[in-house]
Amino acid sequence: MDTRQADIVVIGGGIVGCAAAYEAARAGMKTVLVEKGRIGGEQSSRNLGFVRQQGRDPFELPLMRACMDLWKGLEAELGADLGWRQGGNIALAGTDEAMARFAAWLPDATAAGIDSRLLNPAEAAALLPGFEGRTHGALYTPSDGQAEPDLVAPAFAEAARKRGAEILTGCAVRALAIEGGRVAGVVTERGILRAPIVICAAGAWSSLFLGNHGLRLPQIGIELAAVRTRPTNLSEIPALYSPAVAFRRDSAGRLIGAVGTDYTYHLRPETLRFAREFAPLYRKSWRGARIRLGRPFLESLKQPRRWSADRPSPFEAERVLDPTPDRAESLRLLDGIRAQFPQLGALSIESSWAGRIDMTPDLIPVIGPVAALPGLLVASGFSSHGFAMGPIVGKLLAELAGGGEPSLDLSAFRFERFAEGASLGPRNAM
Ligand SMILES: Cc1cc2nc3c(=O)[nH]c(=O)nc-3n(C[C@H](O)[C@H](O)[C@H](O)COP(=O)(O)OP(=O)(O)OC[C@H]3O[C@@H](n4cnc5c(N)ncnc54)[C@H](O)[C@@H]3O)c2cc1C
């Protein structure tokens, strides 16, 4: 590739980048998406497929409410099977305190037009045939749904391509091209792509990528193991979240899940680098987590934090982030499911994998421009729930890229909130 011109370059072929490329191409923009590995190779194919409104930070609710309308029509829009089902989502409360948190959150959901409601333990059990676990009640949202993660980003990419977008895979973006204090495109390993607008949708790599340009995005990575069981005889139930386990049943009766709060967190240099911004989250969520200091810390130390665009970058060194799943975590998951549904008996694993989640200090993403670098839009830090939001975020990014006002208020998601000390900290109800 030599030097070429586009209206917009998207960095990252996860659901967010692919949805943005689709919407931009649909709006008539000459669009190029650049992915270092394969489409949907990282978080976007490794998640559990929950499409949930419930329990979210109140700032996200209008986006998710609008996103559900997109999900309902998405298979027709993209001309692809996405495994979409609107079977509801139930979150079990492990304590009265959790139930009180759900109750305090409910008025925000109602105000956003979301059909969430509280259930007492008997009502919750009635929705979960075979459930023998303990619960103090539940939050239930009938309009929540699920989809098959490995189908969605590729479907967006293919639909974008049909609308004229160019999709480059196996091609890393090394750096932004900057001229006169604004973005002029990107430098890839195959050459320069010129464009007045660049979207950074680089998932768990965004902080490293932006840091090379002196832009501070506080982000830490949490690795989570996930499991798909062989088909079970569990009847249809809503996608289920509890403090111990989160899982859903797919159309073949297989269970796809991960542990809840009981995950293993490997300390890395960024844990300390962003300690100031993350302190409230560490206090809130480290109670259940198993904190480890070991090889991942030392390996991360070896990763360069600054490089020049004329040499191979860290993005070429790791085409697809493919963490080894923690077997003990996977077994804890199976035990947790069996404790809730003992009639399932022995569960066997069909496949297991892990993904690195891009967390922000307040557990909501950055979506929007970067004031210090005109032309750059960032959409990253979806903090373990960005699969569900992908379609609406793509639409909003295309609106911003087109130079207009976004159709939903994005001020809470601005890049600068951490530096300004304006972040409100974690406000989700989960
Ligand atoms: C185990 C697990 C369970 C989850 N469960 C859920 C769930 O049930 N529901 C939900 O809503 N969310 C869930 N999530 C979170 C969800 O998967 C993510 O929030 C979402 O996929 C983020 O999408 P993305 O496009 O921002 O990032 P990603 O899918 O990570 O994509 C980023 C892409 O950018 C590419 N890239 C990075 N740097 C460069 C570069 N320099 N040049 C070129 N390409 C680059 C990467 O290769 C990658 O493909 C879960 C995540 C995990 C790991």
The ligand as an SDF file (V2000), in Angstrom:
LIG
                    3D

 53 58  0  0  0  0  0  0  0  0999 V2000
  -14.9990  -13.0390   28.6050 C   0  0  0  0  0  0  0  0  0  0  0  0
  -15.7530  -11.7880   28.2180 C   0  0  0  0  0  0  0  0  0  0  0  0
  -17.1320  -11.7130   28.4240 C   0  0  0  0  0  0  0  0  0  0  0  0
  -17.8400  -10.5670   28.0300 C   0  0  0  0  0  0  0  0  0  0  0  0
  -19.1940  -10.5880   28.0760 N   0  0  0  0  0  0  0  0  0  0  0  0
  -19.9120   -9.5660   27.5360 C   0  0  0  0  0  0  0  0  0  0  0  0
  -21.3270   -9.6560   27.4050 C   0  0  0  0  0  0  0  0  0  0  0  0
  -21.9290  -10.6660   27.7360 O   0  0  0  0  0  0  0  0  0  0  0  0
  -21.9920   -8.5850   26.9030 N   0  0  0  0  0  0  0  0  0  0  0  0
  -21.3440   -7.4480   26.5010 C   0  0  0  0  0  0  0  0  0  0  0  0
  -22.0200   -6.5030   26.1010 O   0  0  0  0  0  0  0  0  0  0  0  0
  -20.0000   -7.3670   26.5340 N   0  0  0  0  0  0  0  0  0  0  0  0
  -19.2710   -8.3940   27.0350 C   0  0  0  0  0  0  0  0  0  0  0  0
  -17.8970   -8.3410   27.0540 N   0  0  0  0  0  0  0  0  0  0  0  0
  -17.2330   -7.1170   26.5950 C   0  0  0  0  0  0  0  0  0  0  0  0
  -17.2450   -6.9870   25.0860 C   0  0  0  0  0  0  0  0  0  0  0  0
  -16.7260   -8.1610   24.4840 O   0  0  0  0  0  0  0  0  0  0  0  0
  -16.4160   -5.7700   24.6720 C   0  0  0  0  0  0  0  0  0  0  0  0
  -16.8010   -4.6360   25.4230 O   0  0  0  0  0  0  0  0  0  0  0  0
  -16.5670   -5.4420   23.1900 C   0  0  0  0  0  0  0  0  0  0  0  0
  -16.3890   -6.5810   22.3880 O   0  0  0  0  0  0  0  0  0  0  0  0
  -15.5480   -4.3740   22.8090 C   0  0  0  0  0  0  0  0  0  0  0  0
  -15.5400   -4.2550   21.4090 O   0  0  0  0  0  0  0  0  0  0  0  0
  -14.4220   -3.3800   20.7120 P   0  0  0  0  0  0  0  0  0  0  0  0
  -14.7210   -3.3400   19.2800 O   0  0  0  0  0  0  0  0  0  0  0  0
  -14.3210   -2.0720   21.4510 O   0  0  0  0  0  0  0  0  0  0  0  0
  -13.0410   -4.1110   21.0580 O   0  0  0  0  0  0  0  0  0  0  0  0
  -12.3860   -5.4740   20.5160 P   0  0  0  0  0  0  0  0  0  0  0  0
  -13.3940   -6.4750   20.1480 O   0  0  0  0  0  0  0  0  0  0  0  0
  -11.3700   -5.8570   21.5260 O   0  0  0  0  0  0  0  0  0  0  0  0
  -11.6980   -5.0320   19.1670 O   0  0  0  0  0  0  0  0  0  0  0  0
  -10.5610   -4.1870   19.1210 C   0  0  0  0  0  0  0  0  0  0  0  0
   -9.8020   -4.5640   17.8600 C   0  0  0  0  0  0  0  0  0  0  0  0
   -8.7980   -3.5840   17.6180 O   0  0  0  0  0  0  0  0  0  0  0  0
   -7.7070   -4.2500   17.0160 C   0  0  0  0  0  0  0  0  0  0  0  0
   -6.5210   -3.3800   17.1670 N   0  0  0  0  0  0  0  0  0  0  0  0
   -5.9880   -2.9170   18.3160 C   0  0  0  0  0  0  0  0  0  0  0  0
   -4.9420   -2.1240   18.0650 N   0  0  0  0  0  0  0  0  0  0  0  0
   -4.8010   -2.0720   16.7170 C   0  0  0  0  0  0  0  0  0  0  0  0
   -3.8910   -1.4180   15.8460 C   0  0  0  0  0  0  0  0  0  0  0  0
   -2.9150   -0.6170   16.3220 N   0  0  0  0  0  0  0  0  0  0  0  0
   -4.0290   -1.6010   14.5130 N   0  0  0  0  0  0  0  0  0  0  0  0
   -5.0270   -2.3690   14.0160 C   0  0  0  0  0  0  0  0  0  0  0  0
   -5.9220   -3.0270   14.7990 N   0  0  0  0  0  0  0  0  0  0  0  0
   -5.8110   -2.8650   16.1420 C   0  0  0  0  0  0  0  0  0  0  0  0
   -7.6080   -5.5460   17.7940 C   0  0  0  0  0  0  0  0  0  0  0  0
   -6.8730   -6.5310   17.0940 O   0  0  0  0  0  0  0  0  0  0  0  0
   -9.0770   -5.8990   17.9920 C   0  0  0  0  0  0  0  0  0  0  0  0
   -9.5500   -6.7920   16.9910 O   0  0  0  0  0  0  0  0  0  0  0  0
  -17.1440   -9.4540   27.4780 C   0  0  0  0  0  0  0  0  0  0  0  0
  -15.7550   -9.5250   27.2850 C   0  0  0  0  0  0  0  0  0  0  0  0
  -15.0650  -10.6870   27.6350 C   0  0  0  0  0  0  0  0  0  0  0  0
  -13.5870  -10.7630   27.3600 C   0  0  0  0  0  0  0  0  0  0  0  0
  1  2  1  0
  2  3  1  0
  2 52  2  0
  3  4  2  0
  4  5  1  0
  4 50  1  0
  5  6  2  0
  6  7  1  0
  6 13  1  0
  7  8  2  0
  7  9  1  0
  9 10  1  0
 10 11  2  0
 10 12  1  0
 12 13  2  0
 13 14  1  0
 14 15  1  0
 14 50  1  0
 15 16  1  0
 16 17  1  0
 16 18  1  0
 18 19  1  0
 18 20  1  0
 20 21  1  0
 20 22  1  0
 22 23  1  0
 23 24  1  0
 24 25  2  0
 24 26  1  0
 24 27  1  0
 27 28  1  0
 28 29  2  0
 28 30  1  0
 28 31  1  0
 31 32  1  0
 32 33  1  0
 33 34  1  0
 33 48  1  0
 34 35  1  0
 35 36  1  0
 35 46  1  0
 36 37  1  0
 36 45  1  0
 37 38  2  0
 38 39  1  0
 39 40  1  0
 39 45  2  0
 40 41  1  0
 40 42  2  0
 42 43  1  0
 43 44  2  0
 44 45  1  0
 46 47  1  0
 46 48  1  0
 48 49  1  0
 50 51  2  0
 51 52  1  0
 52 53  1  0
M  END
$$$$
